[in-house]
Amino acid sequence: MSAGFIEHLKNKTNKDSNTSILLAQWEFDQKLVGKALENIASYYPHFSNHNESNSHQILVNIERLLGDNIHLLSATDTWLLLESAYWHDVGMLFSGQQAQEAIHNRDFIEYLDMLANDNAQDLHQFAKTWQTKGWQQALAMYDNPMLGTEKYRQLMAEWYRRKHPERSQQFALDPFKDLNINSPRTELLPQRLYRYLGQICLAHGTSFEQVMSELPYRQTGMGTENCHPRFVACLLRLGDLFDIDDNRFCPVMRKQPVAIPTLSETHYHKHLAIREFQLDNQTVSITAECPDGYSFIETQNWFGWIKEEMQNQMSQWKNIVPHRKFGLLPTIQKLDVRMQSSKVLLSGKPMKFQLDEKNVTELLQGSNLYSGESNIYRELIQNAIDATYLRIWIEHGVRKNNLKITDNLHPFHDDFQKILEQYPIDIDFIKIADDNNSDSSLWQLSITDRGTGISLKDLEYMQKIAGSSRNIEKKRLIQDMPVWMRPSGAFGIGLHSAFLLLKDGKPENNKILIETTSIVDNSSYKIEMNSPLSSNQGYCFVERISEVEHVKREYGTKLMLRLNLDRRGKKFNESGLSFNRHKGFNSIISDIQKNYDVIKSPAFDYLCVLDIFAK
């Protein structure tokens, strides 16, 4: 179908010999640039196709958008569309000489530093080792040399990918200097047309505001006609965005990498999720059915970009389109994303942690609140106690069972201790594995309570730090409780602070796992809370547990963290730490001394646990 542009260019140049050079130049470039694009796969085997098939599909998408209005295009605009569809990703290519020089570049060193300080990145450990021990050690840190060279290739590929719109602009002006693409640059075509081409290539990676401000609306083209760089740039942006079908990845190339980077894997599933796709000059309608939460988020983001770009262009259409005969852009009929799994969505999308400005400010101002790791553990355990007290109040205060809660009781009263025995809190701290590539071990901390559990409504409030303080129903329940058993603080602060414990771990462990059964909505959920500091940007995935499994569960919450702890100078017993709220004070001390060799450690300050459970 993209043959329509080529056929149109041929027709225009046949009618006006002054434009014939455009067709000659395009016939050179179609072969030369198309051949050069095939080399992108050697640098980016973990990426979707960025070869000639990608350029072809972009042109197909633009033809669909224009419909029969293709004949309204000038020869110069047609040439700019064809050329930009081929040149816009050429900047992803780089020579061996450039790769050798890049590692001494100041910007590259800063890029390496950024990766080394961001453990959410797949390349974090590789970059950190490079930064601290040199590139030789980074390449040699893996059991297989293939893994080291693959990480290096991904590092360089990402470095050049980030800059590829600017590089594409440069190569459009001088393709031979760095890439040896023998595309002729002669006086037969004005140099300014190549400058427009470079600007259009750059525009596919810049903001819409830059497109409107930096690309001219109308310029003199070849012969007696005009060209419209801004219009061409806008069409390229749309054609690129709509290259979303489910055949973007080459199955042969996907076999080349030993390990596919996380983001590439997510993009792969995003494309495979496409179920319905209708694009023409009247309608846009796309439906996706995603296998997991991460591809769901990425697809939602992509659909959001499509919607935003079309709204932006429609709002400025009179300042973009050459004349009214082109009509309007198509109407978005449907951009729907569904999930195949049993995961629960809040307001049609995954839950995401957000920062409440007021509470964050207060949290930061209270500088002593989380001055050490022990205070974070203390807060997590306190959350379990608060949830337990709330359930006790519901079952023995509001509902007034045989053992009743009255104002005359206190935490140490025999009657209250009898009630507490029905609601134990268990804490386990066990070693999972040693990391052979570093002086650290992976440990799992789990805190299990028999409290109120977490409902979907609770999750909505928990999305913001201290957001639970806005839960009116829970606040009323707490206000009716005796003063001595009211929760000590706002639910959610300790949970959010737990992400600070995970910041030095591997990306796959930078999350909180929760299994919970709520006394409020009588439902059971598995919850994966990703750190706002991770590549998953604070998204939370909630999966409803089946009715059969739900029946076997009791109310309460099990919270699990996987912590990466430094082994140097510490003596962790392999069996870890495990105790129960109701074993008795002396028994707790005995368990800790027997199972945990360190009296006090940055990994877990048991004194704070004793302090809380002894009160």
RAJOMO-V249730 format. One record per helix or strand of 2 or more residues. SS is the DSSP state (H for helix, E for strand). FROM is the first residue (numbers start at 0). LEN is the number of residues. If there is no record, write none. Layout:
ss->(SS:SS)
from->(FROM:FROM)
len->(LEN:LEN)
//
This chain:
ss->(H:H:H:H:H:H:H:H:H:H:H:H:H:H:H:E:E:H:H:H:E:E:H:H:H:E:E:E:H:H:H:E:E:H:H:H:H:H:H:H:E:E:E:H:E:E:H:H)
from->(2:16:39:51:74:89:95:105:123:134:144:163:174:190:207:218:225:228:252:261:273:282:292:316:323:330:342:350:356:372:413:425:439:455:466:471:482:492:498:506:510:523:538:546:555:576:584:605)
len->(13:21:4:21:13:3:7:11:10:6:18:10:5:13:7:2:2:13:3:11:6:8:23:3:3:9:2:2:9:26:7:10:10:7:4:8:3:5:4:3:7:7:6:5:11:4:11:9)
//
